[in-house]
Amino acid sequence: MCDTCGCGDPHKVSVEIHERILSVNDREAAHNRDHFTAHGVLAINLMGSPGSGKTAVLEATARAFAGRVPGAAIAGDLETERDAERLRSAGIPARAITTGSACHLDAAMVHHALHHDSVQAARLLFIENVGNLVCPAVYDLGQAFNVVALAVTEGEDKPLKYPVMFRKADLV
């Protein structure tokens, strides 16, 4: 019988883990968090499905905070800079991160973007994550808060189907 879970499988083997799989990302996230604290930056990770309205929320936020709080955005996308272009058109400095095939941003990608001139003066930094309700929830970027954008047209069952995303959210 398996000693780990009691399933009765004599072939199951326990493996001792010496380091978390995401430990490298966690160290980079801690570095980002230290950077944000040292520079007085409030960083918010905005997540949601493709088409849920993440960019539209940031455009409206840019208009609401115009001239009051220096803000910027890092916009993650698989292939294009379209969201960053939309944000720049709305008056918020934005840096695009194209991930290729990666379905999320990680802390190292965000760290690299922090050195770009367009985001260095920000006191409010929005990180618009890649549109996905699975992977982005697992990666700490060093942010202060996680926000999930959810469109009612996606269906009311999304919190049930993607519980990790919604458990990690500070605001939906």
TIPA-352069 format. One record per residue (C-alpha): residue in one letter; z, y, x. Coordinates in steps of 0.25 Angstrom, whole numbers, plus 5000, padded with zeros to 4 digits. Each point is the difference from the previous one (the first is absolute). Layout:
<pts>
<pt><residuo>A</residuo><c3>Z</c3><c2>Y</c2><c1>X</c1></pt>
...
</pts>
This chain:
<pts>
<pt><residuo>M</residuo><c3>5000</c3><c2>5000</c2><c1>5000</c1></pt>
<pt><residuo>C</residuo><c3>4997</c3><c2>5014</c2><c1>5005</c1></pt>
<pt><residuo>D</residuo><c3>5013</c3><c2>5007</c2><c1>5005</c1></pt>
<pt><residuo>T</residuo><c3>4994</c3><c2>5014</c2><c1>4997</c1></pt>
<pt><residuo>C</residuo><c3>4998</c3><c2>5000</c2><c1>4985</c1></pt>
<pt><residuo>G</residuo><c3>5003</c3><c2>4986</c2><c1>4995</c1></pt>
<pt><residuo>C</residuo><c3>4986</c3><c2>4997</c2><c1>4995</c1></pt>
<pt><residuo>G</residuo><c3>5000</c3><c2>4985</c2><c1>5004</c1></pt>
<pt><residuo>D</residuo><c3>4989</c3><c2>5001</c2><c1>5010</c1></pt>
<pt><residuo>P</residuo><c3>5003</c3><c2>4992</c2><c1>5013</c1></pt>
<pt><residuo>H</residuo><c3>4988</c3><c2>5007</c2><c1>5007</c1></pt>
<pt><residuo>K</residuo><c3>5005</c3><c2>5015</c2><c1>4999</c1></pt>
<pt><residuo>V</residuo><c3>5004</c3><c2>5006</c2><c1>5013</c1></pt>
<pt><residuo>S</residuo><c3>5009</c3><c2>5012</c2><c1>5001</c1></pt>
<pt><residuo>V</residuo><c3>4995</c3><c2>5011</c2><c1>5010</c1></pt>
<pt><residuo>E</residuo><c3>5010</c3><c2>5009</c2><c1>5006</c1></pt>
<pt><residuo>I</residuo><c3>4995</c3><c2>5015</c2><c1>5000</c1></pt>
<pt><residuo>H</residuo><c3>5004</c3><c2>5008</c2><c1>5012</c1></pt>
<pt><residuo>E</residuo><c3>4993</c3><c2>5013</c2><c1>4996</c1></pt>
<pt><residuo>R</residuo><c3>4995</c3><c2>5005</c2><c1>4987</c1></pt>
<pt><residuo>I</residuo><c3>4985</c3><c2>5000</c2><c1>4999</c1></pt>
<pt><residuo>L</residuo><c3>4999</c3><c2>5015</c2><c1>4997</c1></pt>
<pt><residuo>S</residuo><c3>5010</c3><c2>5004</c2><c1>5011</c1></pt>
<pt><residuo>V</residuo><c3>4990</c3><c2>5007</c2><c1>5008</c1></pt>
<pt><residuo>N</residuo><c3>4996</c3><c2>5008</c2><c1>4987</c1></pt>
<pt><residuo>D</residuo><c3>5014</c3><c2>5003</c2><c1>4997</c1></pt>
<pt><residuo>R</residuo><c3>5003</c3><c2>5005</c2><c1>5014</c1></pt>
<pt><residuo>E</residuo><c3>4988</c3><c2>5010</c2><c1>4999</c1></pt>
<pt><residuo>A</residuo><c3>5005</c3><c2>5004</c2><c1>4986</c1></pt>
<pt><residuo>A</residuo><c3>5013</c3><c2>5003</c2><c1>5006</c1></pt>
<pt><residuo>H</residuo><c3>4993</c3><c2>5009</c2><c1>5010</c1></pt>
<pt><residuo>N</residuo><c3>4992</c3><c2>5007</c2><c1>4989</c1></pt>
<pt><residuo>R</residuo><c3>5013</c3><c2>5002</c2><c1>4992</c1></pt>
<pt><residuo>D</residuo><c3>5007</c3><c2>5006</c2><c1>5012</c1></pt>
<pt><residuo>H</residuo><c3>4988</c3><c2>5009</c2><c1>5002</c1></pt>
<pt><residuo>F</residuo><c3>5000</c3><c2>5005</c2><c1>4985</c1></pt>
<pt><residuo>T</residuo><c3>5015</c3><c2>5003</c2><c1>5001</c1></pt>
<pt><residuo>A</residuo><c3>4999</c3><c2>5007</c2><c1>5013</c1></pt>
<pt><residuo>H</residuo><c3>4989</c3><c2>5009</c2><c1>4994</c1></pt>
<pt><residuo>G</residuo><c3>5006</c3><c2>5002</c2><c1>4987</c1></pt>
<pt><residuo>V</residuo><c3>4988</c3><c2>4992</c2><c1>4993</c1></pt>
<pt><residuo>L</residuo><c3>5002</c3><c2>4993</c2><c1>4986</c1></pt>
<pt><residuo>A</residuo><c3>4991</c3><c2>4989</c2><c1>5000</c1></pt>
<pt><residuo>I</residuo><c3>4996</c3><c2>4993</c2><c1>4987</c1></pt>
<pt><residuo>N</residuo><c3>4992</c3><c2>4987</c2><c1>5000</c1></pt>
<pt><residuo>L</residuo><c3>4991</c3><c2>5000</c2><c1>4987</c1></pt>
<pt><residuo>M</residuo><c3>4995</c3><c2>4987</c2><c1>4996</c1></pt>
<pt><residuo>G</residuo><c3>4992</c3><c2>4994</c2><c1>4988</c1></pt>
<pt><residuo>S</residuo><c3>4987</c3><c2>4992</c2><c1>4996</c1></pt>
<pt><residuo>P</residuo><c3>4986</c3><c2>5006</c2><c1>5003</c1></pt>
<pt><residuo>G</residuo><c3>4998</c3><c2>5010</c2><c1>4989</c1></pt>
<pt><residuo>S</residuo><c3>5014</c3><c2>5002</c2><c1>4996</c1></pt>
<pt><residuo>G</residuo><c3>5000</c3><c2>5015</c2><c1>5003</c1></pt>
<pt><residuo>K</residuo><c3>5006</c3><c2>5001</c2><c1>5013</c1></pt>
<pt><residuo>T</residuo><c3>4991</c3><c2>5010</c2><c1>5005</c1></pt>
<pt><residuo>A</residuo><c3>5000</c3><c2>5008</c2><c1>4987</c1></pt>
<pt><residuo>V</residuo><c3>5015</c3><c2>5000</c2><c1>5001</c1></pt>
<pt><residuo>L</residuo><c3>4999</c3><c2>5006</c2><c1>5014</c1></pt>
<pt><residuo>E</residuo><c3>4990</c3><c2>5010</c2><c1>4996</c1></pt>
<pt><residuo>A</residuo><c3>5009</c3><c2>5005</c2><c1>4989</c1></pt>
<pt><residuo>T</residuo><c3>5012</c3><c2>5000</c2><c1>5009</c1></pt>
<pt><residuo>A</residuo><c3>4992</c3><c2>5009</c2><c1>5010</c1></pt>
<pt><residuo>R</residuo><c3>4997</c3><c2>5010</c2><c1>4990</c1></pt>
<pt><residuo>A</residuo><c3>5014</c3><c2>5000</c2><c1>4995</c1></pt>
<pt><residuo>F</residuo><c3>5006</c3><c2>5002</c2><c1>5014</c1></pt>
<pt><residuo>A</residuo><c3>4989</c3><c2>5009</c2><c1>5005</c1></pt>
<pt><residuo>G</residuo><c3>5006</c3><c2>5011</c2><c1>5009</c1></pt>
<pt><residuo>R</residuo><c3>5015</c3><c2>4995</c2><c1>4998</c1></pt>
<pt><residuo>V</residuo><c3>5001</c3><c2>4988</c2><c1>5008</c1></pt>
<pt><residuo>P</residuo><c3>4991</c3><c2>4996</c2><c1>5012</c1></pt>
<pt><residuo>G</residuo><c3>4995</c3><c2>4987</c2><c1>4996</c1></pt>
<pt><residuo>A</residuo><c3>4990</c3><c2>4990</c2><c1>5006</c1></pt>
<pt><residuo>A</residuo><c3>4994</c3><c2>4986</c2><c1>4996</c1></pt>
<pt><residuo>I</residuo><c3>4996</c3><c2>4988</c2><c1>5008</c1></pt>
<pt><residuo>A</residuo><c3>4990</c3><c2>4992</c2><c1>4991</c1></pt>
<pt><residuo>G</residuo><c3>4998</c3><c2>4985</c2><c1>5002</c1></pt>
<pt><residuo>D</residuo><c3>4987</c3><c2>4994</c2><c1>4996</c1></pt>
<pt><residuo>L</residuo><c3>4992</c3><c2>4988</c2><c1>5004</c1></pt>
<pt><residuo>E</residuo><c3>4987</c3><c2>5007</c2><c1>5003</c1></pt>
<pt><residuo>T</residuo><c3>4999</c3><c2>5014</c2><c1>4996</c1></pt>
<pt><residuo>E</residuo><c3>5006</c3><c2>5014</c2><c1>5002</c1></pt>
<pt><residuo>R</residuo><c3>4998</c3><c2>5004</c2><c1>4986</c1></pt>
<pt><residuo>D</residuo><c3>5014</c3><c2>5001</c2><c1>4996</c1></pt>
<pt><residuo>A</residuo><c3>5003</c3><c2>5009</c2><c1>5012</c1></pt>
<pt><residuo>E</residuo><c3>4988</c3><c2>5008</c2><c1>4997</c1></pt>
<pt><residuo>R</residuo><c3>5005</c3><c2>5002</c2><c1>4985</c1></pt>
<pt><residuo>L</residuo><c3>5014</c3><c2>5004</c2><c1>5005</c1></pt>
<pt><residuo>R</residuo><c3>4994</c3><c2>5010</c2><c1>5010</c1></pt>
<pt><residuo>S</residuo><c3>4992</c3><c2>5006</c2><c1>4989</c1></pt>
<pt><residuo>A</residuo><c3>5013</c3><c2>5001</c2><c1>4992</c1></pt>
<pt><residuo>G</residuo><c3>5006</c3><c2>5008</c2><c1>5011</c1></pt>
<pt><residuo>I</residuo><c3>5009</c3><c2>4990</c2><c1>5007</c1></pt>
<pt><residuo>P</residuo><c3>4997</c3><c2>4996</c2><c1>5014</c1></pt>
<pt><residuo>A</residuo><c3>4997</c3><c2>4986</c2><c1>5001</c1></pt>
<pt><residuo>R</residuo><c3>4997</c3><c2>4989</c2><c1>5010</c1></pt>
<pt><residuo>A</residuo><c3>4992</c3><c2>4988</c2><c1>4997</c1></pt>
<pt><residuo>I</residuo><c3>5004</c3><c2>4986</c2><c1>5005</c1></pt>
<pt><residuo>T</residuo><c3>4989</c3><c2>4990</c2><c1>4997</c1></pt>
<pt><residuo>T</residuo><c3>5005</c3><c2>4986</c2><c1>5002</c1></pt>
<pt><residuo>G</residuo><c3>4987</c3><c2>4991</c2><c1>4999</c1></pt>
<pt><residuo>S</residuo><c3>5005</c3><c2>4988</c2><c1>4993</c1></pt>
<pt><residuo>A</residuo><c3>5015</c3><c2>5002</c2><c1>5001</c1></pt>
<pt><residuo>C</residuo><c3>5006</c3><c2>5001</c2><c1>4986</c1></pt>
<pt><residuo>H</residuo><c3>5012</c3><c2>5010</c2><c1>5004</c1></pt>
<pt><residuo>L</residuo><c3>5004</c3><c2>5010</c2><c1>5010</c1></pt>
<pt><residuo>D</residuo><c3>5010</c3><c2>4996</c2><c1>5011</c1></pt>
<pt><residuo>A</residuo><c3>5010</c3><c2>5009</c2><c1>5007</c1></pt>
<pt><residuo>A</residuo><c3>4991</c3><c2>5000</c2><c1>5013</c1></pt>
<pt><residuo>M</residuo><c3>4988</c3><c2>5006</c2><c1>4992</c1></pt>
<pt><residuo>V</residuo><c3>5009</c3><c2>5010</c2><c1>4994</c1></pt>
<pt><residuo>H</residuo><c3>5006</c3><c2>5004</c2><c1>5014</c1></pt>
<pt><residuo>H</residuo><c3>4986</c3><c2>5001</c2><c1>5006</c1></pt>
<pt><residuo>A</residuo><c3>4996</c3><c2>5010</c2><c1>4988</c1></pt>
<pt><residuo>L</residuo><c3>5013</c3><c2>5008</c2><c1>5002</c1></pt>
<pt><residuo>H</residuo><c3>4994</c3><c2>5005</c2><c1>5013</c1></pt>
<pt><residuo>H</residuo><c3>4988</c3><c2>5006</c2><c1>4993</c1></pt>
<pt><residuo>D</residuo><c3>5001</c3><c2>5016</c2><c1>4999</c1></pt>
<pt><residuo>S</residuo><c3>4997</c3><c2>4999</c2><c1>4985</c1></pt>
<pt><residuo>V</residuo><c3>5014</c3><c2>4994</c2><c1>4997</c1></pt>
<pt><residuo>Q</residuo><c3>5009</c3><c2>5006</c2><c1>5011</c1></pt>
<pt><residuo>A</residuo><c3>5004</c3><c2>5012</c2><c1>4992</c1></pt>
<pt><residuo>A</residuo><c3>5004</c3><c2>4993</c2><c1>4987</c1></pt>
<pt><residuo>R</residuo><c3>5014</c3><c2>5000</c2><c1>4995</c1></pt>
<pt><residuo>L</residuo><c3>4996</c3><c2>4991</c2><c1>4988</c1></pt>
<pt><residuo>L</residuo><c3>4991</c3><c2>4988</c2><c1>5004</c1></pt>
<pt><residuo>F</residuo><c3>4993</c3><c2>4991</c2><c1>4990</c1></pt>
<pt><residuo>I</residuo><c3>4995</c3><c2>4987</c2><c1>5005</c1></pt>
<pt><residuo>E</residuo><c3>4990</c3><c2>4995</c2><c1>4991</c1></pt>
<pt><residuo>N</residuo><c3>5000</c3><c2>4985</c2><c1>5002</c1></pt>
<pt><residuo>V</residuo><c3>4988</c3><c2>4991</c2><c1>4998</c1></pt>
<pt><residuo>G</residuo><c3>4998</c3><c2>4997</c2><c1>4986</c1></pt>
<pt><residuo>N</residuo><c3>5007</c3><c2>4986</c2><c1>4998</c1></pt>
<pt><residuo>L</residuo><c3>5012</c3><c2>4996</c2><c1>4993</c1></pt>
<pt><residuo>V</residuo><c3>5004</c3><c2>4989</c2><c1>5009</c1></pt>
<pt><residuo>C</residuo><c3>4999</c3><c2>5003</c2><c1>5015</c1></pt>
<pt><residuo>P</residuo><c3>5005</c3><c2>5014</c2><c1>5001</c1></pt>
<pt><residuo>A</residuo><c3>5013</c3><c2>4997</c2><c1>4994</c1></pt>
<pt><residuo>V</residuo><c3>5004</c3><c2>4991</c2><c1>5012</c1></pt>
<pt><residuo>Y</residuo><c3>4997</c3><c2>5010</c2><c1>5011</c1></pt>
<pt><residuo>D</residuo><c3>5011</c3><c2>5011</c2><c1>5004</c1></pt>
<pt><residuo>L</residuo><c3>4992</c3><c2>5012</c2><c1>5005</c1></pt>
<pt><residuo>G</residuo><c3>5013</c3><c2>5008</c2><c1>5003</c1></pt>
<pt><residuo>Q</residuo><c3>4999</c3><c2>5007</c2><c1>4986</c1></pt>
<pt><residuo>A</residuo><c3>5012</c3><c2>5006</c2><c1>4993</c1></pt>
<pt><residuo>F</residuo><c3>4995</c3><c2>4996</c2><c1>4986</c1></pt>
<pt><residuo>N</residuo><c3>4990</c3><c2>4990</c2><c1>4994</c1></pt>
<pt><residuo>V</residuo><c3>4992</c3><c2>5005</c2><c1>4988</c1></pt>
<pt><residuo>V</residuo><c3>4991</c3><c2>4991</c2><c1>4991</c1></pt>
<pt><residuo>A</residuo><c3>4989</c3><c2>5006</c2><c1>4992</c1></pt>
<pt><residuo>L</residuo><c3>4997</c3><c2>4991</c2><c1>4988</c1></pt>
<pt><residuo>A</residuo><c3>4989</c3><c2>5003</c2><c1>4989</c1></pt>
<pt><residuo>V</residuo><c3>5003</c3><c2>4995</c2><c1>4986</c1></pt>
<pt><residuo>T</residuo><c3>4986</c3><c2>4995</c2><c1>5000</c1></pt>
<pt><residuo>E</residuo><c3>5003</c3><c2>4990</c2><c1>5011</c1></pt>
<pt><residuo>G</residuo><c3>5009</c3><c2>4992</c2><c1>4990</c1></pt>
<pt><residuo>E</residuo><c3>5015</c3><c2>5001</c2><c1>4997</c1></pt>
<pt><residuo>D</residuo><c3>5002</c3><c2>4986</c2><c1>5007</c1></pt>
<pt><residuo>K</residuo><c3>4998</c3><c2>5006</c2><c1>5014</c1></pt>
<pt><residuo>P</residuo><c3>5015</c3><c2>5000</c2><c1>5003</c1></pt>
<pt><residuo>L</residuo><c3>5001</c3><c2>4986</c2><c1>4996</c1></pt>
<pt><residuo>K</residuo><c3>4988</c3><c2>4995</c2><c1>5008</c1></pt>
<pt><residuo>Y</residuo><c3>5004</c3><c2>5008</c2><c1>5013</c1></pt>
<pt><residuo>P</residuo><c3>5015</c3><c2>5001</c2><c1>5000</c1></pt>
<pt><residuo>V</residuo><c3>5002</c3><c2>5002</c2><c1>5015</c1></pt>
<pt><residuo>M</residuo><c3>4992</c3><c2>5013</c2><c1>4999</c1></pt>
<pt><residuo>F</residuo><c3>5008</c3><c2>5005</c2><c1>4988</c1></pt>
<pt><residuo>R</residuo><c3>5014</c3><c2>4996</c2><c1>5006</c1></pt>
<pt><residuo>K</residuo><c3>4996</c3><c2>5008</c2><c1>5013</c1></pt>
<pt><residuo>A</residuo><c3>4997</c3><c2>5012</c2><c1>4992</c1></pt>
<pt><residuo>D</residuo><c3>5009</c3><c2>5012</c2><c1>4999</c1></pt>
<pt><residuo>L</residuo><c3>4991</c3><c2>5006</c2><c1>4989</c1></pt>
<pt><residuo>V</residuo><c3>4989</c3><c2>4995</c2><c1>4991</c1></pt>
</pts>
